[in-house]
Amino acid sequence: MTPPANGVRLLGHKRRFAESIAQIDTELEYASGPAVAARRDEVVAAARAAYGPSEDFRGVRDAWDAVFPDGVYSAAGLARAKRLA
């Protein structure tokens, strides 16, 4: 696999997933679930722009979808995602 043209280092699905869960958890400490959930599309679009259709992109997307299924915060989803991370 060749690195993306923008020089971003690819880490893989598992590491990006864990990184994203940690970032989501930190954001939830400072903002409500609905406020953080509203950022999903922005964050996933930025990941796609940075990583292209890679495992890294899918790790970010899957983390957000695990914590915010159907766009709504899920404490159970966060707990499950933390165990997987």
ZIPEJO-V904762 format. One record per pair of residues at least 6 apart in sequence whose ideal C-beta (glycine too) atoms are under 8 Angstrom apart, sorted by the first residue. I is the first residue (numbers start at 0). GAP is how many residues later the second one is. Records with the same first field share a line. If there is no record, write none. Layout:
# ZIPEJO-V904762
I->GAP + GAP
This chain:
# ZIPEJO-V904762
0->9
2->6 + 7
3->6 + 46 + 47 + 48 + 50
5->44
7->42 + 43 + 48
9->41 + 44 + 45 + 46
10->8 + 45 + 48
11->43 + 44 + 47
12->42 + 43 + 45 + 46 + 49
13->45
14->44
15->31 + 35 + 39 + 40 + 41 + 42 + 43 + 44 + 47
16->42 + 43 + 45 + 46 + 64 + 67 + 68
17->67
18->40
19->39 + 40 + 43 + 44
20->42 + 45 + 46 + 57 + 60 + 61 + 63 + 64
21->63
23->12 + 39 + 40 + 43 + 54
24->53 + 57
26->9 + 12
27->8 + 45 + 50
31->41
32->35 + 39 + 40
33->38 + 39
35->32 + 37
36->31 + 34 + 35 + 36
39->24 + 28 + 31
42->17 + 21
43->13 + 16 + 17 + 20
46->9 + 10 + 13 + 14
47->9 + 13
49->6 + 7
50->6 + 9
62->18 + 22
65->11 + 12 + 14 + 15 + 18
66->6 + 7 + 10 + 11 + 14
67->6 + 9
68->8
